[in-house]
């Protein structure tokens, strides 16, 4: 039993490390994933690394290339369009629930989030920018206060995070995104559902544009 839990912990460690490298854009689509390097950096064997790659392959974040081995999945333009379309539907659905249900503490968290994101844009700290930009949307998702909503988006959040990182890493992407969030926060603060929906759709158009600018999709 002890071996089982130790192995599970090592698997989780390897899984989180590789996934974070992907969704924080340290590894780009098409990059080879070096199992031995990851195992060495975590001071573990290659077995949990290989097992975690199989899980991530099933989740659609990595793929197996016959020549290179495991690589970060390369999305097609069609897939990108579909993910942004799905996100648009989900987030526009959430808008009236957000303005109706968001609490004062969540509003304060949103305001602090935007302030911190601006600071890290000035510092050009991409990892922190991605963290705060993702947190902004997580606060909005949480404010919906719907178990069904969470269940619906749970399998998509990592892909949304990944595409967000790709867009934010493009020149000018981080600044426009933070500017969008500032305007969205003010709309939420006023509980203006119509304006929040308009800004949400504009924000997603900006994100799609900057993601596509990277020129890394098939």
C-alpha positions as CSV (number, residue, x, y, z in Angstrom):
1,X,0.0,0.0,0.0
2,X,2.8,2.4,0.8
3,X,4.4,1.8,-2.6
4,X,1.1,2.6,-4.3
5,X,0.8,5.9,-2.6
6,X,4.4,6.8,-3.2
7,X,4.1,6.0,-6.9
8,X,0.9,8.0,-7.1
9,X,2.6,11.0,-5.6
10,X,5.5,10.7,-8.1
11,X,3.0,10.4,-10.9
12,X,1.2,13.5,-9.7
13,X,4.5,15.4,-9.4
14,X,5.5,14.5,-12.9
15,X,2.0,15.2,-14.3
16,X,1.8,18.7,-12.8
17,X,5.4,19.6,-13.8
18,X,4.8,18.7,-17.5
19,X,1.3,20.2,-17.6
20,X,2.6,23.5,-16.1
21,X,5.4,23.7,-18.6
22,X,2.8,23.3,-21.4
23,X,0.1,25.7,-20.1
24,X,2.6,28.3,-19.0
25,X,4.1,28.1,-22.5
26,X,7.6,27.0,-21.4
27,X,7.0,24.1,-23.8
28,X,5.5,25.2,-27.1
29,X,3.3,23.2,-29.5
30,X,5.5,20.8,-31.4
31,X,8.3,20.8,-28.8
32,X,9.8,17.5,-27.9
33,X,9.3,16.4,-24.3
34,X,12.6,15.0,-22.9
35,X,11.5,12.4,-20.4
36,X,15.0,11.9,-19.0
37,X,15.4,15.7,-18.4
38,X,12.1,16.0,-16.6
39,X,12.9,12.9,-14.5
40,X,16.3,14.3,-13.6
41,X,14.9,17.7,-12.7
42,X,12.4,16.1,-10.3
43,X,14.8,13.5,-9.0
44,X,12.5,10.6,-10.0
45,X,12.6,7.7,-12.4
46,X,11.3,7.9,-16.0
47,X,8.4,5.6,-15.2
48,X,6.1,8.2,-13.6
49,X,7.1,10.7,-16.3
50,X,6.0,8.2,-19.0
51,X,2.8,7.4,-17.2
52,X,2.0,11.1,-16.8
53,X,2.6,11.7,-20.6
54,X,0.1,9.0,-21.4
55,X,-2.5,10.8,-19.2
56,X,-1.7,14.1,-20.9
57,X,-2.0,12.5,-24.2
58,X,-5.5,11.3,-23.3
59,X,-6.3,14.9,-22.2
60,X,-5.1,16.3,-25.5
61,X,-2.1,18.3,-24.3
62,X,0.6,16.0,-25.8
63,X,0.8,13.6,-28.7
64,X,3.1,10.8,-29.7
65,X,5.3,11.4,-32.8
66,X,6.7,8.3,-34.5
67,X,10.1,10.0,-34.9
68,X,10.4,12.3,-31.9
69,X,8.4,10.5,-29.2
70,X,6.2,12.6,-27.0
71,X,5.7,16.2,-28.1
72,X,3.4,19.1,-27.1
73,X,0.2,18.7,-29.1
74,X,0.0,20.9,-32.2
75,X,-3.5,22.4,-32.5
76,X,-5.1,23.1,-35.9
77,X,-6.7,26.4,-36.7
78,X,-10.0,24.6,-36.7
79,X,-9.5,23.4,-33.2
80,X,-8.5,26.9,-32.0
81,X,-11.6,28.4,-33.6
82,X,-13.8,25.7,-31.9
83,X,-12.3,26.3,-28.5
84,X,-12.8,30.0,-28.7
85,X,-16.4,29.5,-30.0
86,X,-17.1,27.2,-27.1
87,X,-15.6,29.6,-24.6
88,X,-17.6,32.4,-26.0
89,X,-20.8,30.5,-25.5
90,X,-19.9,29.4,-21.9
91,X,-18.7,32.8,-20.8
92,X,-21.6,34.8,-22.3
93,X,-24.0,32.3,-20.6
94,X,-22.3,33.1,-17.3
95,X,-22.5,36.9,-17.6
96,X,-26.0,37.5,-16.1
97,X,-25.2,35.0,-13.3
98,X,-21.9,36.8,-12.5
99,X,-23.5,40.2,-12.2
100,X,-26.3,38.8,-10.1
101,X,-24.3,36.6,-7.8
102,X,-20.8,38.0,-7.4
103,X,-20.0,39.0,-3.8
104,X,-18.2,42.1,-2.4
105,X,-15.2,39.9,-1.5
106,X,-15.0,38.5,-5.0
107,X,-15.2,42.1,-6.4
108,X,-12.4,43.0,-4.2
109,X,-10.4,40.0,-5.4
110,X,-11.0,41.0,-9.0
111,X,-9.8,44.5,-8.4
112,X,-6.6,43.3,-6.6
113,X,-6.1,40.9,-9.4
114,X,-6.2,43.6,-12.1
115,X,-3.8,45.8,-10.1
116,X,-1.3,42.9,-9.7
117,X,-1.6,42.0,-13.4
118,X,-0.7,45.5,-14.4
119,X,2.4,45.5,-12.2
120,X,3.6,42.3,-13.8
121,X,2.9,43.5,-17.3
122,X,5.3,46.4,-16.6
123,X,7.9,43.9,-15.3
124,X,7.3,41.7,-18.4
125,X,7.0,38.6,-16.1
126,X,5.0,36.3,-18.4
127,X,4.5,33.5,-15.9
128,X,3.0,35.9,-13.4
129,X,0.9,37.6,-16.1
130,X,-0.5,34.2,-17.1
131,X,-1.2,33.3,-13.4
132,X,-3.1,36.6,-12.8
133,X,-5.0,36.5,-16.1
134,X,-6.1,32.9,-15.4
135,X,-7.1,33.8,-11.8
136,X,-9.3,36.7,-13.1
137,X,-11.4,34.2,-15.0
138,X,-11.4,31.7,-12.2
139,X,-12.9,34.3,-9.9
140,X,-15.6,35.1,-12.4
141,X,-16.3,31.3,-12.9
142,X,-16.5,30.9,-9.1
143,X,-18.9,33.8,-8.8
144,X,-21.4,31.9,-10.9
145,X,-21.9,29.5,-8.0
146,X,-23.3,26.7,-10.1
147,X,-22.1,23.0,-9.8
148,X,-23.4,22.3,-13.3
149,X,-21.4,25.2,-14.7
150,X,-18.2,23.9,-13.0
151,X,-18.8,20.4,-14.3
152,X,-19.3,21.7,-17.8
153,X,-16.1,23.7,-17.9
154,X,-13.9,21.4,-15.9
155,X,-12.6,19.5,-18.9
156,X,-11.9,22.6,-20.9
157,X,-10.1,24.9,-18.3
158,X,-6.6,23.6,-19.1
159,X,-7.1,24.2,-22.9
160,X,-8.5,27.7,-22.2
161,X,-5.4,28.3,-19.9
162,X,-3.1,27.0,-22.6
163,X,-4.5,29.2,-25.4
164,X,-4.5,32.1,-23.0
165,X,-0.8,31.6,-22.4
166,X,-0.1,31.5,-26.2
167,X,-2.0,34.7,-26.7
168,X,-0.4,36.5,-23.8
169,X,3.1,35.6,-25.0
170,X,2.5,37.4,-28.3
171,X,3.9,40.9,-28.6
172,X,1.3,43.3,-27.2
173,X,-1.0,40.4,-26.1
174,X,-0.5,40.9,-22.3
175,X,-1.2,44.6,-22.3
176,X,-4.4,44.4,-24.3
177,X,-5.6,41.6,-22.2
178,X,-5.1,43.5,-18.9
179,X,-6.8,46.5,-20.4
180,X,-9.8,44.3,-21.3
181,X,-9.9,42.9,-17.7
182,X,-9.9,46.5,-16.3
183,X,-13.0,47.3,-18.4
184,X,-14.6,44.0,-17.6
185,X,-14.1,44.6,-13.9
186,X,-15.7,48.0,-14.0
187,X,-18.7,46.5,-15.9
188,X,-19.0,43.8,-13.2
189,X,-18.7,46.4,-10.5
190,X,-21.6,48.3,-12.0
191,X,-23.5,45.0,-12.5
192,X,-23.9,46.0,-16.2
193,X,-24.7,42.6,-17.9
194,X,-25.0,44.1,-21.4
195,X,-21.6,45.8,-21.2
196,X,-19.9,42.8,-19.6
197,X,-21.2,40.6,-22.4
198,X,-19.9,43.0,-25.1
199,X,-16.5,43.3,-23.3
200,X,-16.3,39.5,-22.9
201,X,-16.8,38.9,-26.6
202,X,-14.3,41.6,-27.4
203,X,-11.8,40.1,-25.0
204,X,-12.1,36.7,-26.7
205,X,-11.7,38.2,-30.1
206,X,-8.5,39.9,-28.9
207,X,-7.3,36.6,-27.4
208,X,-8.0,34.7,-30.6
209,X,-6.2,37.3,-32.7
210,X,-3.0,37.3,-30.6
211,X,-3.0,33.5,-30.3
212,X,-3.3,33.1,-34.1
213,X,-0.5,35.7,-34.6
214,X,2.0,33.3,-33.1
215,X,1.7,31.2,-36.3
216,X,2.1,27.9,-34.5
217,X,-1.1,26.1,-35.4
218,X,-1.5,23.5,-38.1
